[in-house]
Amino acid sequence: MEYTVQKLGLLAGVSTRTLRYYDEIGILKPARINSSGYRIYGQQEVDRLQQILFYRELGVSLEEIKEIITSPSYDADHALREHRTRLLEKRRQLDALIANVELTLAEREGIGKMSDEQKFEGFKQMLVDDNEKQYGKEIREKYGSEQVDRANKKIKNMTEEQYARVEQLGADIHTTLAQAFASGDPGSELAQKVAEMHRQWLTFYWDSYSKEAHAGVAQMYVDDPRFTAYYDKEQPGLAEFLRDAVMIYTGKC
């Protein structure tokens, strides 16, 4: 079956403007242009639009989607299996949060009791799942599944106070790192304070600490573009500066 822009938009629940934009940026070209100048889409384009919308639902940028689906090695069947896995993960996260809300309502209505630990189970599970989704493969290859599983268990067993502390410590690291970066010296007192704070932050997740592992994590911030982008989003060069500060702190420079 073939569709015009308007009909495909109605079918998929997207605007005709969106479809025209997808054409302009090259991620969804029409099968042909008819004699009246209308874009005409066939089954192949319908299937591709479905893939695009799957990726959009998972928060993937259009630039990344284009790179994925235009790659010569792109495998639609593999992509669908990957979509299914990630959507199931997302459903588990939502189920955990829904259960959390229901328990909270029951307690507030006087028909149930909820422990302080239960109040944060859903959020901690989301943190574990998000980390696995973004970095799980690389971290498991680097440190081994056993170590990662222990770290995930430690996260889920955090008390309310520990969870609040690690969140605050993470924010403090970013603030202090920006201040230290202004000096330009990763060996400065303030930069070394950041490295120490970073060590404290890691111990919330690790069973044991080693200087070698600390240095390895800091190096990964520079080697992996996703970590680099996370630290450099406000100030380019922060990831490299943190790496250098940690290398000095651990004596690995």
Secondary structure, DSSP 8 states (H G I E B T S, - for coil): --EEHHHHHHHHT--HHHHHHHHHHTSS--SEE-TTS-EEE-HHHHHHHHHHHHHHHTT--HHHHHHHHTSTT--HHHHHHHHHHHHHHHHHHHHHHHHHHHHHHHHHTTS----TTGGGHHHHHHHHHHHHHHHHHHHHHHH-HHHHHHHHHHHHT--HHHHHHHHHHHHHHHHHHHHHHTTT-TTSHHHHHHHHHHHHHHHTT-SS--HHHHHHHHHHHHHSHHHHHHHHTTSTTHHHHHHHHHHHHHT--
